[in-house]
Amino acid sequence: MKLFDVYPLYDIEPVRAEGEFLWDSKGDRYLDLYGGHAVISIGHSHPYYIQKVTEQLNKIGFYSNSVNIPLQKELADKLGLISGYNDYSLFLINSGAEAVENALKLASFKTGKKKVLAFSKAFHGRTSAAVEVTENLAIQAPINRNGHCVFHPLNKIDGLEAHFLQGDLSSVIIEGIQGVAGVNVPDNDFLKKIRSLCSKHKVVLILDEIQSGHGRSGKFFAHQHADVKADIICMAKGMGNGFPIGGILISPDFEASHGLLGTTFGGNHLACAAAIAVLDVIRSENLIKHAGEIAVPFSQELESMPGVTEVRGKGLMIGIEFDYNIDKLRKKLLFSHQIFTGNSSNKNTIRILPTLNISSSSLDMFLEALKKEVSVVV
């Protein structure tokens, strides 16, 4: 049997990782500034993380949600405290796409409606409803195109309320910071306007914080920079530092009932242990503050680079836009300097999504390599 060939692969085989570094099967070391799509939040192979996951695996790794799992309550308590959403409820699943699916479903249950407002260049996942609210026809099969979603330009307030006046919206879904699109940040006033319209028209506001959450932006959730509250918040990626886990935080305005939502693997013992370890490290190492502070001089250096037209983002979620296609530049960084970076649907933009405890010396390493390569291009 062969693998279904849907991923273009680099000829690199990582076999070991620690902190912000990877080592391949040939013994070469790489600086990881992408973290496997913003998944590595507290660093590869963090000793506390390894300890807590190992301890849990030696006890029990899995049982279903038909039994009492105290780790779920511990995770919920710690999430509530660190996020400021202590009065919300937690539903645990396995991935970001599942978080979006359940958020959209819950909103539709509550409102009795099925229309969704999303935004230009949005990416929310590849499963059924998640891909329908993703503005990319290339990854939508005919079964996904059901006419449930309407898209509006990001940060354009004009014409926004017209969607609400139709009276058929169940929810609005927006990323705290658009990741795949190239790190596009919703304006604070735009988020506040959406919040007020959702409240006025009794529409559920869903914040997709799958990539921008868990401290990456310098706040626990990126939308908290705008001082707004969501009705449902989607989480995954950095939540488990590589262990598959996702979740949604749900406003107290929603009423739970048995069988309303469900999952086989979500909230299992091992996943909860991983997620709790991540929160413990974020708190004990003050990583949210670190992510916000270390990014400031780094972003300033990037802005002065030749060929750079814009540096976008917050904290350690950074998009560097050039005045040319960056495909060759990324390959030079990877194969000549052993530095992983991310691309985006914006072909001129490099995404930087490192571990939250990255050192300034590692960021300087990237700046030196980038300076060398852009001087050649320019």
Secondary structure as UniProt FT lines:
FT   STRAND          14..19
FT   STRAND          21..24
FT   TURN            25..26
FT   STRAND          29..32
FT   HELIX           35..38
FT   HELIX           47..57
FT   TURN            58..59
FT   TURN            65..66
FT   HELIX           70..83
FT   TURN            86..87
FT   STRAND          89..93
FT   HELIX           96..111
FT   STRAND          115..119
FT   TURN            120..121
FT   HELIX           128..132
FT   HELIX           137..139
FT   HELIX           142..144
FT   STRAND          149..152
FT   TURN            154..155
FT   TURN            158..159
FT   HELIX           160..165
FT   STRAND          169..175
FT   TURN            179..182
FT   HELIX           188..201
FT   STRAND          204..208
FT   TURN            210..217
FT   HELIX           222..226
FT   STRAND          232..235
FT   HELIX           237..239
FT   TURN            240..242
FT   STRAND          246..250
FT   TURN            252..253
FT   TURN            258..259
FT   TURN            266..267
FT   HELIX           269..284
FT   TURN            285..286
FT   HELIX           287..303
FT   TURN            306..307
FT   STRAND          308..314
FT   TURN            315..316
FT   STRAND          317..322
FT   HELIX           327..337
FT   STRAND          339..340
FT   TURN            347..348
FT   STRAND          349..352
FT   TURN            356..357
FT   HELIX           360..377
//
